């Protein structure tokens, strides 16, 4: 397969000792494996994604920034090296570390121990590392430098000092608008989302509610951490086998926001959460932890409804009605 010159330039590679082959698959992109010979005669592998149109450019810019935000914990995910437009005009590209998930053995047998950290420990370390301070601010704030995509949903990550405002405006109300664009107006759904936004969000995650009014510190989250976006593999195709994640849709958020998608599809059991929370304790008030996670899970039900339609609306409505019964006013919708 021919390698677009833009990719070679981005990686400072030569076409004479670099090859591209098809590898894996993705619902939204084409994927491949780049292999190149280094000056010491060793080989290095990269993972390539390509896609068409503006949507792929936004998606790849977001994934590039997301991977490198998560790479604060280097053994957690592949590093991203480059993204941009293809010279042939067909679309955009993203190049990351190649993640070899074809074996459970290290490249040097069992001698190489790697980080020695479980996924729960890595996630706990990530979620106890404060976000960087963006330009123009004096402390970490919620958001992200670029838009990201959860599935094919474009997410607005405009910097916001209030977590409750970010979650209401950049997630709940934005995904409601997208769902209505894709599936048609729905008065009942809109009224219920608005009731959650106006009554449940301030009560559960308002700036004066969390940690006794101290609020929460923004941290990097994966953003789409369901069981299909984790595994075990060798980053770069070399070294030790590690617990890893991939295909992120990151932002700087309340750490418990991560747990919503994890709960929705399962794959993270009680032992995982106990190990995670031994490093990253539950936010106060602890007695409202399960309801906060349900509130964050809601976004992903609405996002899946926006993308796929069908029964995901029912899951969203069920979560919202439960939360409204607990935290909303008593008038009927």
KEKE-3310 file (N, C-alpha, C; in steps of 0.2 Angstrom, whole numbers, plus 5000, padded with zeros to 4 digits):
npx = (5004:5002:5010:5004:5012:5011:5010:5023:5031:5027:5031:5045:5050:5057:5051:5058:5062:5050:5035:5017:5003:4987:4977:4968:4952:4939:4924:4922:4933:4948:4961:4978:4995:5010:5027:5044:5062:5075:5090:5098:5096:5085:5067:5053:5036:5020:5003:4990:4977:4965:4953:4938:4933:4927:4923:4932:4944:4941:4939:4951:4960:4955:4957:4971:4975:4969:4975:4988:4985:4981:4993:5001:5002:5012:5012:4999:4992:4993:5005:5002:5008:5006:4995:4984:4981:4979:4990:4984:4972:4961:4956:4960:4973:4979:4992:4999:5007:5010:4999:5001:4991:4991:4997:5000:5012:5027:5039:5052:5049:5045:5053:5052:5045:5038:5027:5021:5009:4991:4976:4967:4975:4982:4972:4968:4979:4980:4968:4971:4979:4981:4973:4982:4985:4976:4980:4977:4970:4971:4971:4967:4954:4938:4936:4943:4957:4953:4940:4932:4927:4914:4911:4903:4899:4902:4910:4908:4921:4923:4932:4927:4923:4915:4910:4897:4891:4898:4895:4881:4879:4889:4887:4874:4863:4869:4870:4856:4851:4858:4852:4839:4840:4844:4834:4822:4810:4806:4795:4793:4805:4814:4808:4811:4825:4828:4822:4831:4843:4840:4836:4841:4855:4861:4858:4865:4878:4882:4892:4893:4890:4899:4912:4910:4908:4920:4922:4928:4943:4948:4953:4961:4951:4947:4935:4927:4927:4922:4921:4926:4936:4947:4961:4974:4991:5006:5014:5019:5023:5033:5042:5035:5019:5005:4991:4980:4972:4962:4957:4951:4941:4943:4942:4945:4939:4927:4932:4924:4915:4920:4916:4903:4901:4908:4900:4888:4890:4897:4910:4919:4922:4918:4930:4939:4934:4936:4950:4953:4947:4954:4965:4960:4949:4931:4921:4915:4898:4899:4888:4880:4886:4883:4872:4877:4886:4876:4870:4880:4881:4870:4872:4879:4869:4860:4869:4871:4858:4856:4865:4862:4848:4832:4831:4839:4834:4824:4832:4839:4828:4823:4834:4833:4821:4821:4831:4825:4814:4821:4829:4823:4810:4793:4782:4773:4780)
npy = (4994:5011:5025:5040:5056:5066:5059:5053:5064:5070:5061:5060:5051:5039:5034:5024:5014:5011:5004:5000:4992:4985:4984:4978:4986:4998:5007:5020:5024:5020:5008:5005:4997:5004:5001:5003:5004:5007:5017:5009:4996:4991:4989:4999:5001:5009:5014:5018:5028:5033:5044:5052:5068:5083:5078:5068:5075:5083:5072:5066:5076:5077:5065:5063:5074:5069:5056:5060:5068:5058:5051:5055:5046:5035:5021:5018:5020:5021:5033:5047:5053:5061:5071:5076:5083:5073:5073:5069:5074:5067:5066:5065:5060:5050:5046:5034:5026:5009:4996:4981:4968:4955:4945:4939:4938:4946:4954:4949:4937:4932:4940:4954:4966:4977:4991:4986:4990:4989:4991:4998:5004:5012:5021:5026:5034:5043:5050:5056:5066:5083:5093:5102:5120:5130:5143:5159:5157:5155:5143:5125:5121:5115:5106:5106:5107:5106:5101:5085:5068:5057:5042:5046:5058:5075:5084:5098:5107:5118:5129:5130:5136:5131:5115:5109:5118:5115:5101:5102:5111:5108:5095:5088:5097:5099:5086:5083:5092:5087:5074:5077:5083:5072:5062:5068:5080:5079:5081:5076:5070:5081:5089:5082:5080:5094:5096:5088:5095:5108:5105:5093:5092:5104:5100:5088:5089:5102:5117:5120:5108:5097:5089:5095:5109:5113:5109:5100:5095:5097:5083:5073:5063:5047:5046:5038:5025:5011:4993:4988:4997:4994:4984:4971:4973:4976:4991:5000:4989:4982:4977:4975:4967:4976:4983:4992:5006:5013:5023:5036:5049:5062:5074:5087:5084:5080:5066:5056:5056:5048:5035:5033:5028:5017:5010:5008:4999:4989:4977:4981:4976:4974:4972:4979:4992:4994:4993:5004:5015:5015:5022:5033:5041:5041:5055:5067:5071:5054:5046:5049:5045:5034:5039:5050:5044:5038:5049:5053:5043:5044:5054:5046:5036:5045:5050:5038:5036:5047:5043:5030:5028:5021:5009:5016:5028:5024:5019:5031:5039:5031:5032:5046:5049:5042:5049:5062:5059:5057:5069:5080:5093:5090:5091:5085:5079)
npz = (5000:4996:5004:5010:5006:5016:5028:5029:5030:5042:5051:5049:5040:5028:5012:5006:5015:5022:5026:5023:5028:5028:5043:5056:5061:5060:5065:5060:5053:5042:5044:5048:5048:5050:5046:5049:5045:5056:5060:5067:5062:5068:5070:5069:5073:5069:5071:5060:5056:5045:5037:5030:5025:5035:5047:5051:5052:5064:5073:5073:5077:5090:5096:5095:5104:5115:5118:5121:5132:5141:5142:5152:5161:5156:5153:5151:5139:5120:5113:5104:5088:5077:5067:5053:5037:5022:5008:4996:4996:5000:5013:5031:5043:5057:5067:5078:5092:5088:5094:5100:5102:5100:5108:5124:5130:5135:5125:5128:5133:5150:5157:5157:5166:5165:5170:5181:5185:5188:5178:5185:5195:5187:5182:5193:5197:5186:5188:5200:5197:5194:5182:5168:5169:5159:5146:5151:5162:5180:5187:5186:5175:5169:5154:5137:5126:5113:5102:5104:5100:5104:5100:5085:5088:5090:5102:5112:5121:5127:5138:5155:5171:5181:5186:5186:5177:5165:5163:5162:5151:5141:5139:5143:5138:5125:5119:5119:5110:5098:5098:5095:5082:5075:5077:5078:5085:5102:5114:5127:5131:5130:5140:5151:5151:5153:5166:5174:5171:5177:5190:5196:5193:5199:5212:5214:5209:5210:5212:5226:5232:5231:5240:5252:5248:5243:5230:5215:5208:5192:5181:5169:5159:5151:5144:5136:5141:5139:5140:5128:5124:5131:5135:5134:5130:5120:5120:5106:5101:5107:5122:5138:5142:5145:5154:5145:5138:5124:5110:5115:5121:5127:5141:5153:5168:5182:5191:5193:5182:5173:5177:5173:5159:5161:5170:5162:5152:5159:5163:5172:5187:5205:5212:5204:5206:5219:5221:5213:5220:5231:5228:5222:5231:5234:5230:5241:5245:5250:5251:5240:5229:5220:5214:5207:5198:5191:5185:5177:5169:5161:5151:5141:5138:5131:5121:5114:5110:5102:5092:5088:5090:5094:5108:5117:5122:5131:5141:5145:5149:5160:5170:5172:5177:5189:5196:5196:5205:5217:5218:5212:5210:5216:5207:5193:5177)
capx = (5000:5006:5010:5004:5018:5010:5012:5030:5034:5025:5035:5051:5052:5058:5047:5062:5062:5044:5029:5010:4998:4980:4977:4962:4946:4936:4918:4922:4940:4952:4966:4984:5001:5016:5033:5050:5068:5078:5097:5102:5093:5079:5061:5048:5029:5015:4996:4988:4970:4963:4946:4936:4929:4929:4922:4938:4949:4940:4940:4958:4963:4953:4960:4978:4976:4966:4980:4993:4983:4981:5000:5003:5003:5015:5010:4991:4989:4998:5006:5000:5013:5005:4988:4984:4977:4983:4992:4980:4965:4955:4954:4964:4976:4981:4997:5000:5011:5006:4998:5001:4987:4990:5000:5000:5018:5032:5044:5057:5047:5042:5058:5051:5039:5034:5025:5019:5002:4985:4972:4963:4980:4984:4967:4968:4985:4978:4963:4973:4984:4977:4974:4986:4982:4976:4981:4972:4967:4976:4970:4964:4947:4935:4935:4949:4960:4950:4934:4933:4921:4912:4908:4904:4897:4907:4909:4911:4924:4925:4934:4922:4926:4910:4909:4890:4889:4901:4891:4874:4879:4893:4886:4867:4860:4871:4868:4849:4850:4860:4847:4833:4842:4845:4829:4816:4809:4803:4794:4794:4813:4817:4806:4814:4832:4828:4821:4837:4848:4838:4835:4845:4862:4863:4857:4870:4885:4883:4899:4893:4888:4904:4917:4909:4908:4927:4922:4932:4949:4948:4958:4960:4947:4947:4929:4923:4930:4919:4925:4929:4941:4953:4964:4981:4995:5013:5014:5024:5024:5039:5042:5031:5012:5002:4984:4980:4966:4963:4951:4949:4937:4945:4942:4947:4932:4926:4935:4918:4912:4923:4913:4897:4901:4910:4894:4883:4891:4900:4917:4923:4919:4918:4937:4942:4932:4939:4957:4953:4945:4959:4969:4956:4943:4924:4919:4910:4895:4899:4881:4877:4891:4879:4867:4881:4888:4870:4869:4885:4879:4864:4875:4880:4863:4858:4873:4869:4851:4858:4869:4858:4841:4830:4830:4843:4830:4821:4837:4840:4822:4823:4839:4831:4815:4824:4835:4820:4811:4825:4832:4819:4803:4788:4777:4773:4782)
capy = (5000:5017:5029:5047:5059:5070:5055:5052:5070:5071:5056:5061:5044:5039:5029:5018:5009:5011:5000:5001:4986:4985:4981:4979:4989:5003:5009:5026:5025:5015:5007:5001:4997:5007:4998:5007:5002:5012:5017:5003:4990:4988:4991:5003:5001:5014:5013:5023:5029:5038:5046:5057:5074:5087:5075:5064:5080:5084:5066:5064:5081:5076:5059:5065:5077:5064:5051:5063:5070:5052:5048:5057:5039:5032:5014:5018:5021:5023:5040:5050:5057:5066:5071:5081:5082:5069:5076:5067:5077:5062:5066:5066:5055:5050:5041:5033:5020:5003:4993:4974:4965:4948:4941:4940:4938:4951:4953:4946:4932:4934:4943:4961:4966:4983:4996:4983:4993:4986:4996:5001:5008:5018:5025:5030:5039:5048:5054:5060:5071:5089:5095:5108:5126:5133:5150:5164:5155:5154:5137:5121:5122:5110:5107:5103:5112:5105:5097:5078:5064:5051:5039:5051:5064:5080:5087:5105:5106:5125:5130:5132:5135:5127:5108:5108:5121:5111:5095:5104:5115:5105:5088:5086:5101:5098:5080:5083:5095:5082:5068:5079:5083:5065:5058:5072:5083:5075:5085:5072:5069:5088:5092:5078:5083:5101:5095:5086:5101:5113:5103:5087:5094:5108:5097:5082:5091:5109:5119:5120:5102:5092:5089:5100:5115:5114:5107:5095:5097:5094:5078:5070:5057:5044:5049:5033:5019:5005:4987:4987:5002:4992:4977:4970:4973:4979:4998:5000:4982:4980:4977:4971:4967:4981:4984:4998:5009:5016:5027:5040:5055:5065:5081:5088:5083:5077:5060:5051:5056:5042:5029:5033:5024:5010:5007:5007:4992:4984:4975:4983:4973:4977:4972:4984:4999:4994:4995:5011:5020:5015:5027:5039:5040:5043:5062:5068:5066:5048:5043:5051:5043:5030:5044:5054:5040:5037:5055:5054:5037:5047:5057:5040:5034:5050:5050:5032:5037:5052:5040:5024:5028:5014:5008:5020:5033:5021:5019:5038:5041:5028:5036:5053:5048:5040:5055:5067:5057:5059:5076:5085:5095:5085:5092:5080:5082)
capz = (5000:4996:5010:5008:5008:5022:5034:5029:5032:5049:5055:5046:5038:5020:5008:5004:5020:5026:5022:5025:5027:5032:5050:5061:5058:5064:5063:5057:5049:5039:5049:5045:5051:5047:5048:5046:5048:5060:5058:5070:5059:5072:5067:5073:5071:5070:5070:5056:5055:5040:5036:5025:5027:5040:5053:5052:5055:5070:5077:5074:5082:5097:5098:5096:5111:5121:5120:5124:5139:5145:5142:5158:5164:5150:5151:5151:5132:5115:5112:5097:5085:5072:5063:5048:5031:5017:5002:4990:4997:5002:5020:5036:5046:5064:5068:5085:5094:5087:5100:5099:5107:5098:5112:5131:5133:5134:5119:5130:5138:5156:5161:5157:5171:5164:5175:5187:5188:5185:5175:5191:5198:5182:5181:5200:5197:5181:5191:5205:5194:5192:5175:5168:5169:5152:5145:5152:5169:5186:5190:5181:5174:5165:5147:5134:5121:5106:5102:5104:5097:5107:5094:5080:5091:5091:5109:5114:5127:5129:5145:5160:5178:5185:5183:5185:5171:5160:5162:5159:5144:5136:5138:5143:5133:5118:5116:5118:5103:5093:5098:5091:5075:5072:5078:5078:5091:5107:5120:5133:5132:5131:5146:5156:5152:5156:5173:5176:5171:5181:5197:5198:5192:5205:5219:5215:5207:5210:5215:5233:5235:5231:5245:5257:5245:5240:5223:5213:5204:5185:5179:5163:5159:5144:5141:5132:5143:5140:5140:5121:5123:5135:5134:5136:5124:5120:5117:5101:5099:5111:5129:5142:5141:5150:5154:5141:5135:5118:5107:5120:5120:5133:5143:5160:5171:5188:5189:5193:5176:5169:5179:5170:5153:5163:5173:5157:5148:5163:5162:5178:5193:5211:5214:5200:5209:5226:5220:5210:5225:5236:5226:5221:5235:5231:5231:5246:5250:5248:5250:5234:5224:5215:5210:5203:5193:5186:5181:5172:5164:5157:5145:5137:5135:5127:5115:5110:5107:5096:5086:5085:5091:5097:5115:5122:5125:5137:5147:5148:5153:5167:5174:5173:5182:5196:5199:5198:5211:5222:5219:5209:5213:5216:5202:5188:5171)
cpx = (5004:5005:5009:5010:5017:5012:5019:5033:5033:5029:5043:5054:5053:5054:5051:5063:5056:5038:5023:5006:4992:4980:4971:4956:4943:4929:4917:4928:4942:4958:4972:4990:5007:5023:5039:5056:5072:5086:5101:5099:5087:5073:5056:5041:5024:5008:4993:4980:4969:4955:4944:4932:4931:4928:4928:4943:4948:4941:4947:4962:4961:4956:4968:4979:4974:4972:4986:4992:4984:4989:5004:5005:5006:5013:5002:4989:4995:4999:5004:5006:5012:4997:4988:4980:4982:4984:4987:4973:4960:4953:4960:4967:4978:4986:4999:5005:5006:5005:4997:4997:4986:4993:4999:5006:5023:5036:5050:5055:5044:5047:5056:5044:5035:5033:5023:5012:4996:4981:4969:4968:4982:4978:4966:4973:4983:4973:4964:4979:4980:4978:4979:4982:4982:4977:4975:4968:4973:4975:4967:4957:4944:4934:4941:4951:4956:4944:4936:4927:4920:4908:4909:4901:4902:4905:4912:4914:4927:4926:4928:4924:4921:4909:4902:4888:4892:4896:4884:4874:4883:4891:4878:4863:4862:4869:4860:4848:4852:4855:4841:4834:4842:4838:4822:4814:4805:4801:4795:4801:4816:4815:4810:4821:4832:4827:4827:4842:4846:4838:4840:4853:4864:4863:4863:4877:4886:4889:4899:4891:4894:4910:4916:4909:4915:4927:4927:4937:4948:4954:4956:4956:4948:4940:4924:4925:4925:4923:4929:4934:4947:4955:4971:4985:5002:5013:5020:5026:5030:5038:5037:5023:5009:4994:4984:4973:4968:4957:4948:4945:4937:4942:4944:4940:4933:4928:4929:4914:4914:4919:4906:4896:4903:4904:4889:4884:4895:4907:4922:4920:4920:4926:4940:4940:4935:4946:4957:4952:4950:4964:4966:4949:4936:4924:4914:4904:4895:4892:4877:4881:4887:4875:4871:4884:4882:4869:4874:4884:4874:4867:4876:4874:4860:4862:4872:4862:4852:4861:4865:4851:4839:4829:4834:4839:4827:4826:4838:4834:4821:4828:4836:4825:4817:4827:4830:4816:4815:4827:4828:4813:4798:4782:4778:4776:4776)
cpy = (5006:5022:5037:5051:5063:5066:5054:5058:5071:5066:5056:5054:5044:5033:5023:5013:5009:5008:5001:4995:4988:4981:4983:4982:4994:5005:5015:5028:5019:5014:5003:5001:4999:5004:5002:5004:5008:5012:5011:4996:4987:4991:4995:5002:5007:5011:5019:5023:5034:5039:5051:5062:5078:5083:5071:5069:5081:5078:5065:5069:5079:5070:5060:5069:5073:5059:5054:5066:5063:5049:5051:5051:5035:5025:5013:5017:5022:5030:5041:5054:5062:5065:5076:5079:5078:5074:5075:5070:5073:5062:5068:5060:5056:5045:5040:5027:5014:4999:4985:4970:4957:4943:4943:4940:4944:4949:4949:4940:4935:4938:4951:4962:4973:4988:4992:4985:4990:4992:5001:5006:5014:5023:5029:5035:5044:5052:5057:5065:5077:5090:5101:5114:5129:5140:5154:5163:5155:5148:5132:5122:5116:5111:5103:5108:5112:5101:5089:5074:5058:5047:5044:5057:5069:5083:5094:5105:5113:5126:5133:5131:5131:5120:5107:5112:5118:5105:5097:5107:5111:5098:5087:5090:5100:5092:5079:5086:5090:5076:5071:5081:5077:5061:5061:5075:5078:5079:5082:5072:5076:5090:5088:5080:5089:5100:5093:5091:5106:5111:5098:5089:5098:5105:5091:5085:5098:5111:5119:5113:5097:5094:5095:5108:5117:5112:5101:5098:5093:5089:5076:5063:5054:5046:5044:5026:5014:4999:4986:4992:5000:4985:4976:4970:4977:4986:4998:4994:4979:4980:4973:4972:4971:4981:4991:5000:5012:5020:5031:5046:5060:5072:5081:5089:5081:5069:5055:5051:5050:5036:5028:5028:5017:5006:5004:5000:4987:4982:4977:4981:4977:4977:4978:4991:4999:4996:5002:5016:5020:5020:5034:5039:5043:5051:5062:5072:5059:5044:5044:5049:5039:5034:5048:5050:5039:5043:5056:5048:5040:5050:5051:5037:5039:5050:5043:5032:5042:5048:5034:5024:5023:5015:5012:5025:5030:5021:5026:5040:5038:5031:5042:5053:5046:5045:5060:5065:5058:5066:5082:5088:5090:5086:5087:5084:5083)
cpz = (5000:5002:5008:5010:5015:5028:5035:5032:5040:5054:5054:5044:5030:5017:5006:5009:5025:5022:5026:5023:5031:5038:5054:5057:5063:5061:5059:5053:5046:5043:5045:5049:5047:5050:5045:5049:5050:5058:5061:5068:5063:5068:5072:5070:5073:5068:5066:5056:5049:5039:5032:5028:5033:5047:5055:5055:5062:5075:5078:5078:5089:5100:5099:5103:5116:5123:5123:5131:5144:5146:5148:5162:5157:5148:5150:5143:5127:5115:5105:5095:5081:5069:5058:5042:5026:5011:4996:4991:4999:5009:5025:5039:5053:5064:5076:5086:5091:5093:5098:5104:5105:5103:5120:5134:5131:5128:5121:5135:5144:5160:5162:5161:5169:5170:5181:5189:5184:5182:5180:5194:5193:5182:5188:5200:5192:5185:5198:5203:5191:5185:5174:5167:5162:5152:5147:5159:5174:5189:5185:5181:5169:5158:5143:5128:5114:5107:5101:5101:5101:5102:5088:5082:5093:5098:5110:5120:5129:5137:5150:5167:5182:5182:5182:5178:5165:5158:5159:5152:5139:5134:5138:5137:5126:5115:5115:5111:5098:5092:5094:5084:5072:5072:5078:5085:5096:5113:5126:5135:5134:5138:5152:5157:5155:5164:5177:5177:5176:5189:5200:5198:5198:5211:5220:5214:5207:5214:5223:5236:5236:5236:5249:5255:5242:5233:5222:5208:5197:5184:5173:5163:5152:5141:5138:5134:5145:5139:5133:5120:5128:5133:5137:5130:5125:5117:5112:5099:5102:5118:5132:5140:5146:5149:5151:5139:5128:5115:5112:5117:5126:5135:5150:5164:5179:5187:5189:5186:5172:5171:5176:5164:5156:5166:5167:5154:5152:5161:5167:5184:5199:5214:5211:5204:5215:5225:5217:5216:5231:5235:5225:5225:5232:5234:5237:5243:5247:5247:5244:5228:5218:5211:5205:5197:5188:5182:5176:5166:5159:5151:5140:5134:5130:5120:5111:5107:5101:5090:5083:5086:5095:5105:5120:5125:5131:5143:5150:5152:5160:5172:5176:5178:5189:5199:5201:5204:5217:5224:5216:5213:5212:5211:5196:5181:5166)
residu = (UNK:UNK:UNK:UNK:UNK:UNK:UNK:UNK:UNK:UNK:UNK:UNK:UNK:UNK:UNK:UNK:UNK:UNK:UNK:UNK:UNK:UNK:UNK:UNK:UNK:UNK:UNK:UNK:UNK:UNK:UNK:UNK:UNK:UNK:UNK:UNK:UNK:UNK:UNK:UNK:UNK:UNK:UNK:UNK:UNK:UNK:UNK:UNK:UNK:UNK:UNK:UNK:UNK:UNK:UNK:UNK:UNK:UNK:UNK:UNK:UNK:UNK:UNK:UNK:UNK:UNK:UNK:UNK:UNK:UNK:UNK:UNK:UNK:UNK:UNK:UNK:UNK:UNK:UNK:UNK:UNK:UNK:UNK:UNK:UNK:UNK:UNK:UNK:UNK:UNK:UNK:UNK:UNK:UNK:UNK:UNK:UNK:UNK:UNK:UNK:UNK:UNK:UNK:UNK:UNK:UNK:UNK:UNK:UNK:UNK:UNK:UNK:UNK:UNK:UNK:UNK:UNK:UNK:UNK:UNK:UNK:UNK:UNK:UNK:UNK:UNK:UNK:UNK:UNK:UNK:UNK:UNK:UNK:UNK:UNK:UNK:UNK:UNK:UNK:UNK:UNK:UNK:UNK:UNK:UNK:UNK:UNK:UNK:UNK:UNK:UNK:UNK:UNK:UNK:UNK:UNK:UNK:UNK:UNK:UNK:UNK:UNK:UNK:UNK:UNK:UNK:UNK:UNK:UNK:UNK:UNK:UNK:UNK:UNK:UNK:UNK:UNK:UNK:UNK:UNK:UNK:UNK:UNK:UNK:UNK:UNK:UNK:UNK:UNK:UNK:UNK:UNK:UNK:UNK:UNK:UNK:UNK:UNK:UNK:UNK:UNK:UNK:UNK:UNK:UNK:UNK:UNK:UNK:UNK:UNK:UNK:UNK:UNK:UNK:UNK:UNK:UNK:UNK:UNK:UNK:UNK:UNK:UNK:UNK:UNK:UNK:UNK:UNK:UNK:UNK:UNK:UNK:UNK:UNK:UNK:UNK:UNK:UNK:UNK:UNK:UNK:UNK:UNK:UNK:UNK:UNK:UNK:UNK:UNK:UNK:UNK:UNK:UNK:UNK:UNK:UNK:UNK:UNK:UNK:UNK:UNK:UNK:UNK:UNK:UNK:UNK:UNK:UNK:UNK:UNK:UNK:UNK:UNK:UNK:UNK:UNK:UNK:UNK:UNK:UNK:UNK:UNK:UNK:UNK:UNK:UNK:UNK:UNK:UNK:UNK:UNK:UNK:UNK:UNK:UNK:UNK:UNK:UNK:UNK:UNK:UNK:UNK:UNK:UNK:UNK:UNK:UNK:UNK:UNK:UNK:UNK:UNK:UNK:UNK:UNK:UNK:UNK:UNK:UNK:UNK:UNK:UNK:UNK:UNK:UNK:UNK:UNK:UNK:UNK:UNK:UNK:UNK:UNK)
# end
